[in-house]
Amino acid sequence: MPPRETWVWLVEAALAEDLGSGDVTSRALIRADLSSAAHVEVRKSSILAGMEVAREVFARKDAAWEPTRLDGDRIEACTRIATVRGPVRGILAAERTALNFLQRLSGIATLTRRFCDAVQGTRATIVDTRKTTPGWRTLEKFAVRCGGGTNHRMGLYDGILIKDNHIRVVGSVADAVKRLKAHNPSDLRLQAEVESLSQAQEAIEAGADALLLDNRTPPEIAEIVAFTKGRVLLEASGGITLANVAEVARTGVDRISVGAITHSAPAADIALEWNAPSST
């Protein structure tokens, strides 16, 4: 899990957004002293992520979260993953928020695993991008790890990536690389985006440690792979789908970055059902 302080505020905001001044339906229908137990189940095969976040959500409404499965587990359809015990009003108040976190994060983990499975047998690893939901980045990147993927930089502060827009401002990829090599006090790996074999050669000669091959065709990528001969790390990106990721991986690149695993993952199907709604 990422540090608690990076996401607990999001739980607070999500509960406040949903509850406002209180759950008017439950207050009218359910006695304040009524307690019960419910179970949470996965209804469609998924990779699990977000269990500790769900625990935090329920704990804030005095309900106990008793998990039977772990983040990163592959869960088959109709499998129970946890029991929740406590005041019925509290469980109902927390239910939607907890499930929203579980469904979103498990959806990311599940899609990530599909991409990872698609490149098995090659040297390529699947990495994420900064295309995350604002405020959710540490959790969404955690979900990527649960699915078997690898995190790229967390933000602009912990990784150097010279993009095409940087190059247009500076003038050339070589000039951009040289400037960064002269002003890189943290000694971070220096990665540059290139659009051709000639640019790749220019970046390497200037001292780049890694190249980003964005929106290149598999033949173009394979040509750069053959030219570099392992001298720098190579990452392919842009237009990567489940239909073409294996072909891209077979070119010999080291990493394939996929924005879709965070910005377009469908939510997992997870629900809460009462065990004995009338128990006290």
N, C-alpha and C positions, 0 to 999 in steps of 0.2 A: 504493500500500500504506500502511496505517497504520504508525506507528513500530514498529520491530521489538520494542522492549521491551514493547509492549502485548500481544503475542501469543506471543513465543518461549517464555515460561514454560508456555504451554498445550501447546506441542509437547513440552516436557520431561515434563509431567504425563501426557500421553496415551501417550507411549512407555513411561514407567515403569508405567503402569496395565496396558498390554498385555504387556510383557516380564517384569516382576517380576524373578526371579532368572535369567531367560534362556529362550530358545526351545529347549525340551527335544527337540522333534521334529527340528528342523534340525541340532542338535548331534549327534544320533544317526545321522542319515542322510547328512549332507553334509560333505565334507572342508573343513577350515578354509581351505585354500589355493585352493579352487575359485572361479573368477571367471566371469562371464558377462554377457550383456546382455538386457534385456527392454524391451518397449514398453508404453506406457500408451495406451489408446484409449477414446474416447467411443462408447458403443454406441447411444445415442439422442440425437437432435438436442438440443443444449443450448447455453447461454451459459456460457463458461468463467470460473471464478474459483478462486483458491487456488493458483496455480502456484508462487509463491515459498514458500508454506508447505510444499508438497510437497518443494521443493528442500531446505528446512531439515531436514525429517524424514529424507530419504535421506542428506543430508550427515552426519548424526549417526551413521550406520552405514557411513560411508566409501564411499558410492555416489554417483556423479556423475549429476546431473539435467540432461538435454539437451533443453530444450523446443523444439518446432517451432511452437507457437501461443502466443497471449498471453491474459492475462486480459481479458475483455470480448469476445473473439471468439465469433461464432456458429459452432458446430461441428456439422457434419452427422454422421449416424449412421455408425459404423464408420470413424471418422477417428482416426489416431494423433496424439497431442498431445505426446509426449515419449518419449525413450529413457533408460533407466537402466542404467548400467554400474558394475560393481564386484563385490565378494565376494558369492557367492550367499547365504550366511548373512545378510549384512547387508541385502541387498535384501528377502529374505523377512521379516526382522525388522521392517523399516520399511514393508512393503507395505500392511498393513491400516490403519495409522495415517495414512499419506499419502493413501490412497484415501478414508478417512473424511472428512478435511478437504476434499478435492477434491469429493466427492459432495455434502456438505452445502452448501458455499459455491456450487458451480455450480448446485445446485438452487434456492438463493435467487436467484441471478442470472437463472436461466431463468424463474422465476415472475414476478420483477420485470419482465422484458422483456415478458412476456405482458400485464401490466397496462399498461405504457407503450404498447405497440402498440394496446391497446384504446381509449386516449384520444387517439390521433393525430388531428390536425385540430381539436382544441380547445385552449384556453389552459391547461388543467390539467396540472400535473406530479404525478407519483406520489412520495410521501414515505413514509419508514418511521416506526416508533414505537420506544418503549423495550421492546417485547415481544420481547426477544431471549433467547437461551440464556445463563444466567449464565456470565460469563467470556469469552464469545465475541463480545461486542458490537462491538468494533472490527472484527473480521473479518467479521461478518455485515453490518454497515453498509457495509463495503468491497464485499462481494458485491452489495449493493443498487446501489451506484454502477456496478459492472461491468454490471449489467442495465439501466442507463439511468435508474435512480431517483435521488432526492435524499435526503440525510440530514436528518432533523429534528434536534432537539437530541441530543447524545450522552448527556447525563444531566441530573440536576436542577441541575447547577452552571452550565450554559452556555446556558440558555434559560428564559424566564419563561412559564409556562402556568398560568393560573388555572382550575382544574378545578371541576366541580360540588361536590365535597366541600370545597374551599376556601371556596366561596361559602356553603355551608350553615353553616360554622363562623363566617365573618365576618358574614354577614347579608344581603348583596346584592352583585351584581356591581359596582355603582358604588363601593361602599365598598372592595371588594377592589382595584379598579383604582386608586383614589385613594391608598390606602395604599402600593401598590407604586410608584406614580409619585413618592411622597415618599421612598422608601427603595430606590432603584435606582441604586447608585453605579456600576455597570458600563454603564449606559445600554443594556441589552439590549432588544430588541423585546418589547413587552408584549402577550401574547395571552391572550384570555379565552374560555372556553367559554360559549356561550349556547344557550338552548333555545327561543327565540321571537323574533319581530320586536321586541317591546317590550324584551326583554333586550338585543338587539343595539343598539337605539337608546340604551339606558342605558349600555352599555359604551363606545360611541363618544363619547357626550357626556362621559363621565368621562375619556377620553383613551386608550383602548385603540388599539394599532397594528394588531392582527389579531384575528380572531374564529375560534373553532373551532365548527363546526356539527356537533354530535355526534348521531348517530342521528336526523337530520332526513330527511323525505321529499324527493324531488326538487322537488315544488311548494313546499314550505316553504323549501328552499334557494334556489330561483329568486326567491321573494318577497324574501328578505334581500339577494340579489345586486342586485335592482332598487332596493331601498331605499338600499343603501350607495353605489352608483354609483362604485365604485372608490376610495372614501375610505380603506378599510382592506383588508388582505390577508384573504382568506376561504379557510378550509380545511374541507373536509367529511371526516367520519370516521364509523366505526361501521357495521358490517354491510356493508361494501364487498366485493363479489365480482366475479369476471370477468363474471358475468351482468348486473350493474347498474352497473358503473363507468362505462361510456360514457354512460348516461343521467344519472348524477350530473355527469359532466364537462360535458355540454351545458347545464347550468344556468348556467355561467359562472364557477364557483369557480376560484380560482387554484391550489389544491393539494388533493390527495386523499390522506389518510394511510391506509395499509393495514397492519394488524398481521399479516395472514396471510402476507405476503411473507417474514417472518422466522420466525414461530412455526408455520407450517403448510406450508412448502415441502417437496415430496417430494424425496428425494435423487436426484441425477443418476445415470445408469447409466454408470459408469466402471470399467474393469478393467485389470489388468496381465497381460500374456502374455509368455512367454519367447520370445526370438528363437532361441537355440541353447543350451538348458539344459546340454548336456554340454561346452561349450567351456571352454578353460582359458586 
